[in-house]
């Protein structure tokens, strides 16, 4: 074991290096500090709030306990990096002919940015710790994609608290913080857990356009727009299409409305600042992209993980909400798309943009009735509603 002075020196060096690497928050939690994680996770799964994200169920044993994920872990270092925007994302909802991309996805994929920095910091931990720990120091680095319940663990590490919208919230950085963790077999002193500071505020719950919060601090993904336009495969359920507005990827409403954001400074990381091309691009431009153009345009972005077809599905739903007649022609072109989900979304978009009689003529002219049964059902449903 490290002696007390060695631990203090090691933590000081790690914190200094973390600051140089651009991390805004640093804290340590004992790997066994949250025995309540299993109960929290089971509550979500039992209520089916995880929707179709079956990976939450298949990885639940590892997700519920860091020591199941890695039995040798003793301490977890949590690091936070602000990605606070320079403008109010809620204002972007008014640009109905533009593609609204979530703040976190307007530049490089944060997984790649943060993981590289974590690996450098973990290397310092191994070099300094191995000389002082029998058997040597070991580490594992995780950024979101591993089965780690990051937010409650980060709260115990003192980085912030889980707000009523379930997002980790900070007094200094509001709701805009990326998280990463370094698991280690070195036992380090724990940080002071952060107290919950939401008080009586319910702004994040009240603003949700689909009432996705069954209670404060609980989220039902089956009602969440970010789930449907990010994780969901297949058609967007009809009742969530109008609420999607112009959100082609993600939804920032419950983050952006948080009063603690007033203390957040714009991120200092250039790779996390929005690219101009990703700030409200034209829906018409997005509809006209082929697969190669989509991949090039969103190279390095989290949006690319959607794939071209699911992206078009989202853009078509937003086009249907736009009331922009200039989008009729590009949406019509997609009635012949190879993917039936895209064709179905094109049918719905046109049903919203055109008067009923014009819509019916257009669909017949484009042989929608000769396509698969799912698209036919979409056509018949749309005809049964006022366009």
N, C-alpha and C positions, 0 to 999 in steps of 0.2 A: 504493500500500500504506500501511496505517497504520503510523506510527512506533511504537516499542516502548511509549512512555509513553501514547500514545493508546489502544493495545490494552489496557493495564492499566487505564486509567481506564474504558474501555468495558465491560470484563468486570466490574469492580467495580460499576458502575451496574446492569448486567444482573442480577448476583447479588443485589444489594440489592432490586431490583424483584421478582425471582423470589421472594424470601423474603416480601415483602409480599403477593404474590399467593397465597401458601400452598404454594408448592413446597417440598419437603423436600430434594431433591437437585439438583445442577447440575454439568454436566461438558461438556467439548468433545472431539470426536474429528475427526481429519482425514477427509475424505470418501473418501480412498483407503487408509485405514489397515487395512482388512480384505479383502485379496485372496482370502482363504480362503472368503468367503461363497458364492461360486458352487459350490465343491466341497461345502460343507455342504448347500446346497439340493438339489443334484443327488443327493446320497446319500439324502435323504428321498424325492425323487420316484422315483428308481430302485427303491427298496424299496416304493414305493406306500404309504408311511406317511401320506400326505396324504389317504387314503380318497377320498371323492367331492368333495373341495374342489378342483375343477379350476381355480379361479382361481389357485391356487398355481403351476400349470403354465403357464397362459396369460400370467401376469405374471412368469415366472421371470427373464427378462433384466433387467427393471427392478428386480426384487427382489434380484437377486444383486449389484447395483452401484449405489450412490447416484448415480454419475456417468452411468449410463445413464438413470436416472429423471430427473435434471436435470443436464445437462452442465456448467453454470456453477457448480455447488456446489463450494466449497472446504472449508468446515467445517460440522459439525453440532453444534448445542447440544442436549444431551439433558437433560430435566427429569423428575424423579420426584415423585410425590405419594402419600403413604401413605394406605391405606384400611383400616388395621388395625381389626378388630372389637373390641367390648368383652367378648366371651365366646368360648368355645371352640366353633367350628362342628362339631366331631366329636360333641359332645353332642347336637346337633340330629338326628343320625341315629337316635336312639332314639325320637323322636316319630313313630311309624309312621303315625298318622292325620293328620299335618300335612304341609303342602307345604313342602319344604326348598328354599329358593332360595339360590343361591350368594351369598356375602357381597358380591361386587362389584355385584350386581344388585338389592340391597335398597333402593335409593333412586334418585336421578337417574342418567341415562345419563352415564357418566364422559366419553364422547367430547365431549358438549356442554359439560360443565363445564371440562374441560382445554383444549379448543380455544379457547374464549373467552379464557382467561388467556394462552395461548400467543400469540394474535393481539395482545394488548396488549403483551406483552414483545417480540414481533417488531416492533411499531410503534416502540418505543423504539430498537431496534437500527437500524432504517432511518433514523430521525431523526438519531441521533448518528453513524452510519456514513456516511451519504450525503455529509455535508459534508467527509469526509476520504478518500473513495475515488473515484478517477476513474470516471466513468460512474454513480456512485451505488450505494448498497447495495441488494441485492435479497434477498428471503426467501421461503421456502415453509414452511408449517406443516402438520405431519402428526400424527395421533393414531390409530394402530392400523389404520385402514381403508385406508391407502395401502400399496403394495408396498414396505415398508421392513422389513428384518430388524432390528427394534428391539433385541432382547435382546442379541445379540452386539455390536452397535454401542454400546449403553449400557454394556456391560461395559468396552469399550475407552475409553469416556468416564469411567470410574471410579465409576459409580453402584452397582455391585454385581457379582455374577457369576452366570452361568447355573448353577443347581444341577443335581443329578442328575435332577431332575424337569423340567428345561429351563426352569424359571421363574427370572426374575431375582431374586436374593436379596441382601439387604443386612444388614450387621451391625447397623444401627440400626433397620431397619424390617421385618426378616424377609422373608417372601415376599409381603407385602401392599403392592405398589407399582404404581401406574399410570404409564405412560411417555408422553411426548410429545417431539416434536423440532422444531427450527427449522433448516432448511437455509438457508445463506447463501453468497453469493459473496465474503464477506470471509474472509480467512485469519486464523484465530485460533489462539493457542497451545493445544496439546493438553493434556488432563488426563492424569494417570497412570492407566493401565489397572488395573482391580481384579483381584487374584489370586483364584483359586478357593479357597474355604474350606469345602468339604464334608467334607474329611478322609475318614475311614473310615465315616462315617455313611451308612446306607442306609434310613433311616426312611421317606422318601418313596417309595422303590421297594417296600418291604415292605408298605406299607399299601394299595397300589392293589388294589381289589377285582377287577380284570379283567386284571391283569398286563400293563398297557399299555406297560411300558418294556422293550424288547428288550435294553437294556444301559444302564448309567448314562449320563446326558446325552442319551438318545435316546427319543423318544416315537412310538409307533405309534397314530395316531388311529383306526385300524380297531378298536381295543380300548378306546378311551377313552369313558367314560360321558358326559363333558362334550361330546364330539363328537356322540354319539347324541341327547342331549336338547336340543342347541343348534343344531347345524349340519345334521344329517341330515334328509332328507326321506323320507317313506314309513314303513312299519312299523318299530318297533324290533326288531332281530333277537332271536329267542327266547332265545338264550343270555345276552343282556345285560339281560333284563327283571328277573329276580330280583336280580341285583347292583345294579340301580338303586335299590332300597330306596324311600326317600321323596324322592329327588332329582328335583324337577320341572324344575329349570333349573340346569345346571352341576354341578360336583363339586369340593369343596374339600379332599378328603382329603390329597392329596400336598402341598398348601400348608400346611394347618392343623397337620400333624404336625412341621413343620420346627423343630428346636431353636432356631434363630435368632429365632423369633417371640417368645421370652421377653424380648427387648430392645425389641420394638415397642410404641410408645405408641398408644393409641386415636387414630384420625384426628381432627384438629382441624377438618376441613371438615364443616360441618353437612349439606351436601347429599350427602355421602358416608356419613354415619351412617345406619344402617338405620331405615326408617320402621317404626313399630309394626305397621302393617297387613301388612308384608311379612316379618315375623318369624314363621315357622311358622303361616301361616293354615290353616284347616281344609280338608282335601281335599274334604269335602262342599260347602263354600262354592265352591271352585274348579270342581267338577263342575257346579254349578248355574248358572254364569255363561253368559249368551248373549254374542254377539260385542260388542255395545255395552257391556255391563257389563265385559267383559274389557278392552276398550280404555280405558275410564274408570279402572278399578282400577289398571292398569299404565301409565297415562299418564306419559310421560317416563322410563319404565324400560326397560332393555335387554330385559326379558321381552316387551315388546310386539312386538318385531321377529319373534318366533316366529310370530305370527299365532294366531288363536283355535283353529284345528283342530289344529295341532301341539302347542299347549299342552294341549288336552284329551287328546291322545294320551299325553303324558307323565303327566298327572294320573291317567289311567286305569291306566297301568302301576303307578304308585305305589299306587293304590287296591287293585290286585290283590295287592300285597305287604303290605297293612296288616292283614289278618285282622280288619277292622272290618265287621261285618255291617250297620252303619248306612249303608254305602256301596253296598249292593246296589241299593236303589231309584234313587239318582241315576245309577248306572252303567247300569241297565236302561233308563232314559230315553234314553240315548245309543246304544242299539241302532238307533234310527231316525234317527240323525244323517245329514246329507246327504253327509258325507265318508266314503268306505269305510275309510280309515285309522282314523278315530275309531270307526267301527262295529267294525272288527276288534279294536281295543284294548279296546273294551267287552266283546266276547266273551271275550277272554283274562282281563280283570279278573274277570268273573263266574265263569269256570272255576276261578279261584283262591279266590274267596270262597264258592262254593257246593259242596255235595256233588254228585257226578257225576249222580245221577238227577234231582235238583232242577234242576241246570244244563241238562240235556237238555230237560226239560219246558219250562223258561223260554224257551230258544232257539226251540223249535218254536212256542210260544205267540206269540212276537214275530216269527215269519216270517223268521228269519235265513236259512233255506234258500232263500228267494225273492230274496235280494239277490245281489250280484255274486260272481264265482268266488273272489276273494281272501278275502272274508269267509266264504264257505263253507269254504274251505281252513282258515281259522283255527278255525272251528267244529269241523271234523272232527279237526284236530290236537288241540284242547283235549279233545275227547271221548276221544281215545286216551290221554290222560294223567290221572292221578288228580287230581281237583279238591279 
